[in-house]
């Protein structure tokens, strides 16, 4: 019996495991972008009241989680969503590493679900706007996570 040497393709994609890489670069609409930016701004403002260090100046676990979440959100704003308004209404391409997108959008989705549940209890106009914004944010997160892959989407809803 003679063993045949297997041929592997050449180029950068040859060594990649296609199951771990996104099928394409995720995109979100300008409306979804605006909802996510507003959600990130709200979260960043509320995180300001959480002091991440204990009395001795050591970073404690809950504080570390808050800092990581804020850092991921700000990185998304700076390198993904952009600081300028998308005036053309065109889709926003999120050209960030898949693992960062997975981590950030999974968290954003969790927060949007929490916001949707909290705002569904009120009947005021503001509660309705928050509810609708949360739905748009969830839809955007689902859109991104469908491209980069995510195992946590089936957990909460």
Backbone torsions as a table, in degrees:
resi	resn	phi	psi	omega
1	UNK	NA	133.6	-177.3
2	UNK	-108.1	128.7	179.2
3	UNK	-83.9	135.3	177.1
4	UNK	-98.0	139.2	176.7
5	UNK	-77.7	127.8	-179.9
6	UNK	-79.4	146.1	179.3
7	UNK	-102.5	131.9	177.3
8	UNK	-111.0	142.1	179.1
9	UNK	-60.7	165.9	178.8
10	UNK	-110.7	164.4	177.6
11	UNK	101.4	174.3	-174.0
12	UNK	-64.5	-29.2	-178.0
13	UNK	-78.9	-15.1	-174.5
14	UNK	-64.7	-36.8	-177.2
15	UNK	-90.8	-0.2	-177.2
16	UNK	-86.6	144.0	172.5
17	UNK	-89.6	112.2	-172.4
18	UNK	-64.8	-20.6	178.7
19	UNK	-71.7	-23.1	-177.3
20	UNK	-93.4	-18.3	-177.8
21	UNK	-98.4	149.2	178.6
22	UNK	-68.0	149.1	178.9
23	UNK	-68.3	-32.2	178.2
24	UNK	-155.6	175.5	177.7
25	UNK	-80.0	126.8	-178.1
26	UNK	-68.4	149.3	178.4
27	UNK	-133.3	147.4	173.5
28	UNK	-130.2	158.8	-179.6
29	UNK	-78.4	166.5	178.5
30	UNK	-63.6	-35.3	178.2
31	UNK	-67.2	-42.7	177.5
32	UNK	-64.6	-40.4	177.6
33	UNK	-57.9	-47.0	-179.1
34	UNK	-62.4	-41.6	179.2
35	UNK	-64.7	-41.3	179.0
36	UNK	-67.2	-41.5	178.4
37	UNK	-61.0	-43.6	179.3
38	UNK	-63.4	-41.3	178.4
39	UNK	-63.2	-43.2	179.0
40	UNK	-64.2	-41.5	178.8
41	UNK	-62.2	-43.3	178.5
42	UNK	-62.8	-43.4	-179.6
43	UNK	-65.8	-39.4	-179.9
44	UNK	-65.6	-40.2	177.4
45	UNK	-63.9	-43.5	-178.1
46	UNK	-73.1	-26.0	177.9
47	UNK	-71.8	-20.0	179.6
48	UNK	-61.7	-23.4	179.1
49	UNK	-84.8	-5.1	-179.6
50	UNK	-99.4	114.9	178.9
51	UNK	-89.2	119.3	-171.1
52	UNK	-79.7	-3.1	-175.8
53	UNK	-114.3	150.6	176.0
54	UNK	-86.5	-175.9	-175.9
55	UNK	-61.4	-28.7	179.5
56	UNK	-86.1	-1.3	179.0
57	UNK	88.1	12.1	178.0
58	UNK	-89.9	141.3	178.1
59	UNK	-72.7	120.7	179.5
60	UNK	-94.7	161.2	-172.2
61	UNK	-55.8	-49.8	178.9
62	UNK	-61.5	-36.6	178.1
63	UNK	-65.5	-38.7	178.1
64	UNK	-62.4	-41.8	179.4
65	UNK	-63.3	-41.2	178.4
66	UNK	-63.1	-45.8	179.9
67	UNK	-63.1	-41.0	178.9
68	UNK	-63.8	-42.1	-179.9
69	UNK	-65.2	-45.1	178.3
70	UNK	-62.5	-42.3	179.6
71	UNK	-62.2	-44.5	178.1
72	UNK	-62.4	-42.8	179.8
73	UNK	-64.0	-43.4	179.7
74	UNK	-67.4	-36.3	176.2
75	UNK	-63.1	-40.5	177.3
76	UNK	-62.7	-42.3	179.2
77	UNK	-64.1	-47.0	-175.9
78	UNK	-69.2	-43.9	-172.1
79	UNK	-105.7	-11.4	-176.8
80	UNK	-117.5	-59.6	-175.4
81	UNK	-81.1	-28.4	-178.9
82	UNK	82.5	157.9	-178.7
83	UNK	-93.7	-16.4	-178.2
84	UNK	-90.8	150.3	175.8
85	UNK	-69.6	140.2	176.4
86	UNK	-82.5	89.6	-173.4
87	UNK	-73.9	-24.7	-176.7
88	UNK	-77.5	-15.7	-178.0
89	UNK	77.7	8.0	-179.5
90	UNK	-75.4	161.0	176.9
91	UNK	-63.1	150.3	178.1
92	UNK	-102.7	122.9	-179.9
93	UNK	-88.0	128.5	-178.0
94	UNK	-102.9	89.4	-176.4
95	UNK	-96.7	69.6	178.0
96	UNK	-123.3	163.3	179.0
97	UNK	-57.6	138.9	-177.3
98	UNK	-55.2	-40.2	-179.1
99	UNK	-64.3	-39.0	178.1
100	UNK	-66.5	-41.7	177.6
101	UNK	-63.3	-43.0	178.4
102	UNK	-57.8	-51.1	-176.7
103	UNK	-63.1	-48.5	-175.9
104	UNK	-68.2	-46.1	-176.9
105	UNK	-74.4	-26.3	173.5
106	UNK	-66.0	-42.5	178.0
107	UNK	-67.3	-44.1	179.4
108	UNK	-60.6	-37.8	179.5
109	UNK	-65.3	-44.6	177.9
110	UNK	-58.3	-44.8	-179.2
111	UNK	-66.3	-37.9	179.4
112	UNK	-66.9	-37.0	176.5
113	UNK	-64.9	-42.8	176.9
114	UNK	-60.5	-43.1	-179.6
115	UNK	-65.8	-40.7	178.8
116	UNK	-61.0	-45.4	-179.0
117	UNK	-66.0	-41.5	-179.4
118	UNK	-67.1	-39.2	-176.3
119	UNK	-81.7	-16.9	-179.8
120	UNK	-72.2	-18.0	-179.3
121	UNK	-76.6	-29.6	-178.9
122	UNK	-85.7	160.8	180.0
123	UNK	-116.1	-0.2	-177.5
124	UNK	-72.4	163.8	179.4
125	UNK	-62.0	-39.9	179.4
126	UNK	-62.4	-41.7	177.7
127	UNK	-61.7	-39.1	178.9
128	UNK	-64.5	-42.8	178.0
129	UNK	-63.1	-43.2	177.9
130	UNK	-62.4	-40.2	179.3
131	UNK	-62.5	-47.2	179.8
132	UNK	-65.0	-40.2	177.6
133	UNK	-63.6	-39.6	178.0
134	UNK	-63.0	-41.1	177.9
135	UNK	-62.0	-41.4	178.7
136	UNK	-65.2	-41.9	179.0
137	UNK	-64.0	-41.8	178.1
138	UNK	-61.8	-43.2	179.0
139	UNK	-61.6	-41.7	178.7
140	UNK	-64.2	-44.0	179.6
141	UNK	-63.1	-42.8	177.8
142	UNK	-61.1	-38.6	-179.8
143	UNK	-63.7	-45.3	-179.8
144	UNK	-69.6	-45.8	-177.4
145	UNK	-66.2	-26.9	176.2
146	UNK	-66.5	-31.0	-179.7
147	UNK	-82.6	-45.4	-176.1
148	UNK	-88.1	-10.9	178.7
149	UNK	87.9	136.5	179.5
150	UNK	-159.7	136.1	178.9
151	UNK	-100.0	-5.5	-173.9
152	UNK	-95.2	-6.1	-174.7
153	UNK	-65.5	-27.0	-178.3
154	UNK	-82.0	-6.5	-173.4
155	UNK	-70.5	-61.7	-173.0
156	UNK	-111.4	129.4	169.9
157	UNK	173.6	NA	NA
